[in-house]
Amino acid sequence: MALKATIYKAVVNVADLDRNLFLDSHLTLARHPSETQERMMLRLLAWIKYANERLQFTRGLCADDEPEVWLKNDHLGIDLWIELGLPEERRLKKACSQSAQVALFTYNSRAAQVWWQQNQNKANQFKNLSVWYLDDEQLAKLSDFATRTMSLQATIQDGAIWLSDETRNLEIHFSCWQQSA
């Protein structure tokens, strides 16, 4: 018998002062049986960083041809492709050719540093690619926010994300390894 995804619900209030965007959203996240809690929360944080009423979670790990999160336009083209992890060059090339903008969120300190050393020159070829890195300490603290029903407030200013729930506060800073042109 196959294991089923665990469903998480999140009510997220985003105040993005950098983009002058204010948004309240009710999100459903399906955590794949092979997905860690840290990865699921990074997926949610990536959604928060690029918050938009049309930004959607995809089938993610269940679909090789889709990103983790995407923003489609009215013509079904992809305006934003959000990827997590340490993808192969072929996947990055596909994402960058199919989407106007690509955001890659890397994590896992040791593996991510090695991956970046090996792939930085290749990534620099893609002018519509931004690469963000979240260190293990911040990712562990972010993971503590995970509950089956979450109510989160996120304020974004000068690239920093202040995340809070009923009992905790966390300031998150991504390292920018590459910024799209």
N, C-alpha and C positions, 0 to 999 in steps of 0.2 A: 504494500500500500504506500503510495507516494505521500510525502509530507506536504502539508498545505502551508501557504503563506500566513503569517500572523499579521492581523490588521491593526494599525495604529491610527488614531484620529487626532488631529491637531487643529486647534483654533489659533491662528497666528495673526497678530496685529503688527504690521510693519510700518515704521516711520523712517523712510529713507530720506534724510535731510540732504544728502549729496545729489539726489535726483528730484527732490521736491515731490516725492511719491508717498502717499498714505493709503494703506490697503488693509482690509480685514478679510481673511480667508479661512474657509473650513476645508482642510485638506485630509485626504485619506492616503496613508502610506501602507503598502503591502511589503512586509519584510520577508523576503525569500528565505527558505530554510537554510540556505548556504550563506546568507548575508549576516554579517556581524551587526550588533547594535550600533557600534561606532560608525560603520559605513552607512547605515540607514540614517543616522543623525547628520552625517556629513551631507548626505543627499538633501535632507531637509534644510540644512544651512546654505547649501548652494542655491536652493529655491529661494530662500530668504534674501540672499545677496543679489539675486537678479529678479526679485519679486515683480510680478506682472499678473494682472487678472487672467491672462490667457496662457500663462506658463503652466505646463502640465507634466506630471509624472508619467512615464511610459511603462511598458512591460519590463524595462530594465534588464535584469539578468536573464529573463526568459526569452529575450529577443535579441539576436545578434545584429539585426539591421536597424536598431533604434538606440538612441542615447538613453541616459538615465532620466533626463528632463529635457523638454524642448518647448520652444515657442514657435508655433506655426502662424503664418500670415493668412490673409483671406484667400489667397490663391493656392493654399496648401504647400507653399514653399516653407522652408525652415529658416527662421530668422536667427534663432539661437539654439545651439546644440550643447548640452552640458554633459560632460563625461566625468567619470570618477575612476581613480586608480592609476595604473601604469600601462596604458595601451601600447600596442604595437604600432609602428609607423604606418602600416597599411590602414589601420582603423582611424588614425589621426588624419591621414590623407583623405579618406572617405568623408569624414566629418567636415573637414575644411572645404571640400569640393561641393558638398551638398547644402551647406549652411552659410549664411552671411557672417555669422560670428560663432566661435567655438570657445567654450570655457572648460578647461580641464582642472579638476581638483585632485591633487595628489596627497597622499598620506602614507604613514608607516616610514618613520625616519630613515632607517638604514636602507631599505629597498628603494625609497623614493630618491634619495641622494645618488645612489648608484645608477638608477634609471635615468636621472637628469644628466649625469655626466656622460652617459652613453647616447642620449637622444637630444641633447640641447642643440647641436648643429642642425639636426634634421627638423626640429621644432621651429627653429628660426626661419625656415623656408616658408612657413605658413603665416602670412601676415594678418590673418583673421583669427589667430589662436592666442588666447590668454591662458597662462599656466599659473595656478594658485597652489600653494602648499600649506598644509596645516600640521603643525608638529604634534607629537604623541601626547604631550601633556595637555594641550588645549583640547585635543580630540577626546581624551579620557574625561575631562571635565564636561565637555559637551554631551557625552554619552550618558552622564548622570541625569540629564534632563528627560531621558526617554521613559515614558510611561504609556500605557495603552490609550489613555486620553490625556492630551497635553493642551495647556492653555499658555501660549508664549507671547511675550512682547519683545519686539526687536527694534532697536534704534540703530540706524547706520549713519555715521558721520565721519568724514575724513578717512574713509576706508575701514574704520573700526566698526565692529558689530557688538552692541551691548544687548545681551539676551537675558531675559528674566522670566521666571514663572512665579508661582505663589510663594516660594520659599528661597529661591536661589537667584543670584546674579552672576553673570560671566561676561568679561570683556574678551573679545576674540579678534586676533590680528592674523590675517593670512600673509604669508610671504609671497610676493609677486615675483615669479621666476621669469615670466614673459608677459608683456602687455600687447594686445592686438593694436594694430595701427589705426 
